[in-house]
Amino acid sequence: GKGEKRTSAQQLFDMALKELDNKNVPCLLGKAVMCYNDKQYHQALEWYSKALKANPQCPGFVRLGMAYCWYRLKEHEKAKLCFQRVVDMEPENVTALVGLALLDLDIQNKDSFERSVTYLKQAFKLQGNHPMVFNTFADHFFHNQFLLNKGLKERGEQPGSFREAEDLARKASECAENPQIKALAWFQIGRCRHAAG
């Protein structure tokens, strides 16, 4: 079954690494991905670091893996450095741009919102049908409308609609292939409808 294949993959990676004195970059990355999938983020970072040490010219996806590990460990500054390094190396890397936008959305102040929109616009220009671009824009518009509505309610005025955020989330659900990204889109739609009352 799946567990046997996983164990077999682990053993094959280990054998290859032993043969090549821990310098087989694809095997190092395989170990990193396996650790990440097992939520062993510190160990994944170690494997990604070994891959970078073995080949400092590794493509951006290696640093993306590190960024996601740091993000999961709530080390957002380190994640930001990794995402930024990817963008420096590959200015058209949509995933890194979305990562930077997500980190700025987490800060939740005016400057960070503006930076997140800049990253998202850049990502959208590069790949207009990327589901995480839609999901992140949906999150941004949801928060903006939520804050706006709070002020409107305090003044006794009619709150606005979450339609724009919901439409973006629907687009994400339509173009997403990954079940987690699709689920995030459905969550976005659900919270828009809940907030709308």
Solvent accessible surface area in square Angstrom, and as a share of the most:
residue,aa,sasa,rsa
1,G,70,0.67
2,K,178,0.76
3,G,49,0.47
4,E,129,0.58
5,K,153,0.65
6,R,82,0.30
7,T,73,0.42
8,S,49,0.31
9,A,33,0.26
10,Q,60,0.27
11,Q,104,0.46
12,L,103,0.51
13,F,49,0.21
14,D,64,0.33
15,M,117,0.52
16,A,28,0.21
17,L,5,0.02
18,K,175,0.74
19,E,145,0.65
20,L,96,0.48
21,D,105,0.54
22,N,80,0.41
23,K,129,0.55
24,N,33,0.17
25,V,29,0.16
26,P,98,0.62
27,C,15,0.09
28,L,0,0.00
29,L,22,0.11
30,G,15,0.15
31,K,13,0.05
32,A,0,0.00
33,V,71,0.41
34,M,18,0.08
35,C,12,0.07
36,Y,48,0.18
37,N,97,0.50
38,D,67,0.35
39,K,152,0.64
40,Q,79,0.35
41,Y,29,0.11
42,H,117,0.52
43,Q,80,0.35
44,A,0,0.00
45,L,13,0.06
46,E,100,0.45
47,W,46,0.16
48,Y,12,0.05
49,S,51,0.33
50,K,83,0.35
51,A,0,0.00
52,L,29,0.14
53,K,174,0.74
54,A,41,0.32
55,N,57,0.29
56,P,83,0.52
57,Q,153,0.68
58,C,1,0.00
59,P,67,0.42
60,G,0,0.00
61,F,113,0.47
62,V,0,0.00
63,R,32,0.12
64,L,19,0.10
65,G,10,0.10
66,M,25,0.11
67,A,0,0.00
68,Y,74,0.28
69,C,0,0.00
70,W,50,0.18
71,Y,65,0.25
72,R,131,0.48
73,L,46,0.23
74,K,163,0.69
75,E,73,0.33
76,H,61,0.27
77,E,128,0.58
78,K,90,0.38
79,A,0,0.00
80,K,52,0.22
81,L,127,0.63
82,C,19,0.11
83,F,3,0.01
84,Q,63,0.28
85,R,111,0.41
86,V,0,0.00
87,V,18,0.10
88,D,89,0.46
89,M,64,0.28
90,E,60,0.27
91,P,82,0.51
92,E,126,0.57
93,N,25,0.13
94,V,13,0.07
95,T,45,0.26
96,A,0,0.00
97,L,1,0.00
98,V,5,0.03
99,G,2,0.02
100,L,0,0.00
101,A,0,0.00
102,L,47,0.23
103,L,6,0.03
104,D,0,0.00
105,L,7,0.03
106,D,72,0.38
107,I,87,0.44
108,Q,104,0.46
109,N,73,0.38
110,K,151,0.64
111,D,91,0.47
112,S,0,0.00
113,F,25,0.10
114,E,93,0.42
115,R,95,0.35
116,S,0,0.00
117,V,31,0.18
118,T,84,0.49
119,Y,36,0.14
120,L,0,0.00
121,K,115,0.49
122,Q,72,0.32
123,A,0,0.00
124,F,92,0.38
125,K,171,0.72
126,L,70,0.35
127,Q,76,0.34
128,G,34,0.33
129,N,94,0.48
130,H,29,0.13
131,P,22,0.14
132,M,34,0.15
133,V,1,0.00
134,F,19,0.08
135,N,1,0.01
136,T,1,0.00
137,F,23,0.10
138,A,0,0.00
139,D,26,0.14
140,H,10,0.05
141,F,60,0.25
142,F,18,0.07
143,H,44,0.19
144,N,60,0.31
145,Q,33,0.15
146,F,104,0.43
147,L,101,0.50
148,L,102,0.51
149,N,9,0.05
150,K,115,0.49
151,G,20,0.19
152,L,26,0.13
153,K,123,0.52
154,E,131,0.59
155,R,155,0.56
156,G,71,0.68
157,E,83,0.37
158,Q,152,0.68
159,P,45,0.29
160,G,33,0.31
161,S,77,0.49
162,F,9,0.04
163,R,138,0.51
164,E,102,0.46
165,A,2,0.01
166,E,14,0.06
167,D,56,0.29
168,L,25,0.13
169,A,0,0.00
170,R,73,0.27
171,K,101,0.43
172,A,0,0.00
173,S,5,0.03
174,E,127,0.57
175,C,44,0.27
176,A,6,0.05
177,E,169,0.76
178,N,65,0.33
179,P,104,0.65
180,Q,141,0.63
181,I,39,0.20
182,K,73,0.31
183,A,59,0.46
184,L,62,0.31
185,A,0,0.00
186,W,136,0.48
187,F,114,0.48
188,Q,6,0.03
189,I,6,0.03
190,G,38,0.36
191,R,46,0.17
192,C,1,0.00
193,R,136,0.50
194,H,155,0.69
195,A,34,0.27
196,A,71,0.55
197,G,101,0.97
